[in-house]
Amino acid sequence: MREQKSGMPVFVKVDEYKEILDVLEMIKSKIKEIRAALGDINALRNEEDAELAMWNNTMNEIEKKIDGIDRIMFEPEQTW
């Protein structure tokens, strides 16, 4: 394949040019779709992260309460 020198005109048939434009528009459209999908995925991930953080906090609270009950049940003289 020969390289084109910069500044030299490139000749393309009109029907090929229109086809190239159509392909470029299709690519741009697909890029927009992919960007939208990535945005949706990021939003879902953020929601999941928030939900997991809430669950983690809840589990930490439950664990603290269980530890407190454990201390009261097995070391009552130290808690009174």
trRosetta pair geometry for C-beta under 8 A, 3 or more apart (Angstrom, degrees):
i j d omega theta_ij theta_ji phi_ij phi_ji
4 8 5.5 -144 -177 66 92 119
4 10 6.2 -15 -128 -84 159 105
5 8 4.8 82 68 -16 84 125
12 16 5.2 -121 174 89 97 116
12 17 4.9 122 109 -67 119 91
12 20 7.3 -17 167 -4 155 144
13 16 4.3 84 63 10 90 107
13 17 6.8 -153 92 -12 44 86
14 17 5.4 -52 -147 33 32 116
14 18 6.5 32 155 -18 65 102
15 18 5.8 -48 -147 35 34 111
15 19 6.4 37 151 -20 63 105
16 19 5.4 -53 -148 37 34 114
16 20 6.3 39 151 -22 66 102
17 20 5.6 -51 -150 33 31 113
17 21 6.5 32 150 -18 63 103
18 21 5.6 -51 -149 36 34 113
18 22 6.4 37 151 -21 65 104
19 22 5.6 -51 -149 35 33 113
19 23 6.4 33 152 -19 65 104
20 23 5.7 -54 -148 36 32 111
20 24 6.3 33 152 -19 65 106
21 24 5.6 -54 -148 37 31 112
21 25 6.4 32 154 -19 65 104
22 25 5.8 -54 -149 36 31 111
22 26 6.4 31 152 -19 64 106
23 26 5.6 -53 -148 36 32 113
23 27 6.4 35 152 -20 65 104
24 27 5.6 -51 -148 35 32 112
24 28 6.4 34 153 -19 65 104
25 28 5.6 -51 -148 36 33 112
25 29 6.3 36 152 -21 64 105
26 29 5.6 -53 -149 35 32 114
26 30 6.4 31 153 -18 65 105
27 30 5.7 -54 -148 37 31 110
27 31 6.4 36 152 -23 64 104
28 31 5.6 -52 -149 33 32 114
28 32 6.6 34 151 -19 63 102
29 32 5.8 -53 -154 33 33 112
29 33 6.6 33 149 -18 65 104
30 33 5.4 -51 -149 36 36 114
30 34 6.2 36 153 -19 67 104
31 34 5.7 -53 -146 37 31 111
31 35 6.3 34 153 -20 65 105
32 35 5.7 -53 -146 36 31 112
32 36 6.4 32 153 -19 64 105
33 36 5.7 -55 -151 36 30 111
33 37 6.4 30 152 -18 65 106
34 37 5.6 -53 -147 37 33 112
34 38 6.3 35 153 -19 66 105
35 38 5.7 -53 -147 37 31 112
35 39 6.4 36 151 -22 63 104
36 39 5.6 -52 -151 34 32 114
36 40 6.5 33 151 -18 64 103
37 40 5.6 -52 -150 36 34 112
37 41 6.3 35 151 -19 66 105
38 41 5.5 -51 -145 37 33 113
38 42 6.3 36 154 -19 65 104
39 42 5.7 -53 -148 36 30 111
39 43 6.4 32 153 -20 64 105
40 43 5.7 -54 -149 35 31 112
40 44 6.4 31 153 -17 65 105
41 44 5.7 -55 -149 38 31 111
41 45 6.3 33 153 -21 65 106
42 45 5.6 -53 -145 36 32 112
42 46 6.4 33 154 -20 65 104
43 46 5.8 -53 -150 34 31 111
43 47 6.5 31 151 -17 64 105
44 47 5.6 -54 -149 37 33 112
44 48 6.2 33 153 -19 67 106
45 48 5.6 -53 -146 38 32 112
45 49 6.2 36 153 -22 65 105
46 49 5.6 -50 -145 35 31 113
46 50 6.4 32 154 -18 63 104
47 50 5.8 -55 -150 36 31 110
47 51 6.3 30 152 -18 65 108
48 51 5.6 -56 -146 39 32 112
48 52 6.1 30 156 -18 67 107
49 52 5.8 -54 -144 39 29 110
49 53 6.3 32 155 -21 63 106
50 53 5.7 -53 -148 34 30 113
50 54 6.5 32 152 -20 63 104
51 54 5.7 -54 -152 34 32 112
51 55 6.5 31 151 -17 65 105
52 55 5.5 -51 -146 37 35 112
52 56 6.2 38 153 -22 66 105
53 56 5.6 -52 -147 36 31 114
53 57 6.4 32 153 -19 64 104
54 57 5.8 -54 -149 36 31 111
54 58 6.3 32 152 -19 64 106
55 58 5.6 -54 -148 37 32 113
55 59 6.3 32 154 -19 66 105
56 59 5.7 -53 -147 36 30 111
56 60 6.4 33 152 -20 63 104
57 60 5.6 -52 -149 34 33 113
57 61 6.5 33 152 -19 65 103
58 61 5.7 -53 -151 35 32 112
58 62 6.4 32 152 -18 65 105
59 62 5.6 -52 -145 37 33 112
59 63 6.2 37 154 -22 65 106
60 63 5.6 -54 -146 36 30 114
60 64 6.5 32 154 -20 64 103
61 64 5.8 -53 -150 34 31 111
61 65 6.5 29 153 -17 64 106
62 65 5.7 -57 -150 38 32 110
62 66 6.3 32 153 -18 66 107
63 66 5.7 -53 -145 37 31 111
63 67 6.3 34 153 -20 64 105
64 67 5.6 -53 -149 36 31 113
64 68 6.4 33 151 -20 64 105
65 68 5.5 -52 -150 35 33 114
65 69 6.4 33 152 -17 65 104
66 69 5.7 -52 -146 38 33 111
66 70 6.2 39 151 -24 64 106
67 70 5.5 -52 -147 35 31 117
67 71 6.5 33 153 -20 64 102
68 71 5.8 -52 -150 33 31 110
68 72 6.4 28 153 -16 64 106
69 72 5.7 -56 -148 38 33 111
69 73 6.0 28 156 -17 68 111
70 73 5.9 -59 -142 39 26 108
70 74 6.1 -13 172 14 64 115
71 74 6.8 -77 -135 53 20 84
71 75 5.3 -44 -168 48 63 111
71 78 7.4 -83 177 80 99 115
71 79 6.1 121 132 -64 100 128
72 75 7.5 -58 -91 62 10 67
72 76 6.3 45 -177 -98 53 70
72 79 5.3 -58 -106 40 67 171
73 76 7.3 -12 -151 -58 10 91
75 78 4.6 -15 152 29 108 118
75 79 6.5 108 104 -20 83 98
76 79 6.0 -70 -148 40 38 104
76 80 6.4 26 164 -19 74 110
77 80 6.5 -58 -142 32 29 103
